[in-house]
Amino acid sequence: MKAENLNMTQAWDKTFFKSENVEHSKVAFVNRYGITLAADLYMPKGAAGPLPAIAVCGPFGAVKEQCAGLYAQTMAERGFLTLAFDPSFTGESGGNVRYMASPDINTEDFMAAVDYLSLHEKADPARIGIIGICGWGGMAINTAALDTRVKATAAMTMYDMTRVNAKGYFDSEDSEEARYEKRAAMCAQRIADLKAGDYTLGGGVVDPLPEDAPYFVKDYYDYYKTARGYHPRSLNSNGGWNVIGCESFLNQPILQYSNEIRSAVLVVHGDAAHSCYFGKDAYANMVKDSKYTDNKELLLIPGASHTDLYDGGSKNAIPFDKLDTFFHTYLN
């Protein structure tokens, strides 16, 4: 599939400093729906290859210039060929209309990244892993259940986006009545959008921040709305997803066959994160009645919040040494 021409910024516009030990370039590749995805490729300077390779994406509503790129660059410093990409319909990637999400298409985005790395001259196609952050942690596990080429997966501070859409936070809206109201609201919004001739944005992270905002909303604000993590192309930093952008998440769970994953999976969560139950439950479901538990691990970071695993926060909370060991072990 030929990639369309994307308008990709060539200047360094990341939320993190550029490493002198890594070569960086902009690349593009096409998923099986014909959508061209924009990505940053990071390579250890002077590397001859073939190298173990890792595709990175997330968080849900972020862009590759934020923490996905930080993870990718850092892992490239440690000897991996890495690819941080924008999902379909977001950032510099293609896809029309903008700011839509799909469990299927977004899983395919990861698989298309694996396609790209499998064919890269400096990558070893037998040694490919993926890292998913936040909502893309769930997508990464879903990809691992589908893509047998993936040999190791790290799900960082993960959300299960189908679960939170269908059941609400902490499953507080897990009823037929609550889901019906959500579906009815989405259907009404579809008609309103068609009449208006445009899609209504749901709004990114709330701004200004209410004094009584929950602590995790304050954490999101501190990352997405300040110099720490703000980016002009980030949905969460600005207008957010379309109101109907996640409509299909209401009816379909991901992670259905996660206990059939044969490859290695590391689930990492801060034990102070509001989202920690997603990681704990995903791990429990992955090892339940599974024949493949020896290479599965849940790692809880003491005192770390959800966004501490975006960029380390003030605690240097991202366990890069652990990620280094994990991927070198299973991409050996």
Buried (B, 14 or more C-beta within 10 A) or exposed (E): EEBEEBEBEEEEEBBBEEBEEBBBEBBBBBBEBEBBBBBBBBBBEEBEBBBBBBBBBBBBBBBBBBBBBBBBBBBBBBEBBBBBBBBBBBBBBBBEEBBBBBBEBBBBBBBBBBBBBBEBEBBBBEBBBBBBBBBBBBBBBBBBBBBEBBBBBBBBBBBBBBBBBBBBBEEEBEEEEBBEEBEEEBEEBBEEBEEEEEBBBBBBBBEEBEEEBEEBBBBBBBBBBEEBBBBEBBBBBBBBBBBBBBBBBBEEBBBEEBBEBEBBBBBBBBEBBBBBBBBBBBBEBBBEEBEBEEBBBBBBBEEBBBBBBBBBBEBEBBBBEBBBEBBBEBBE
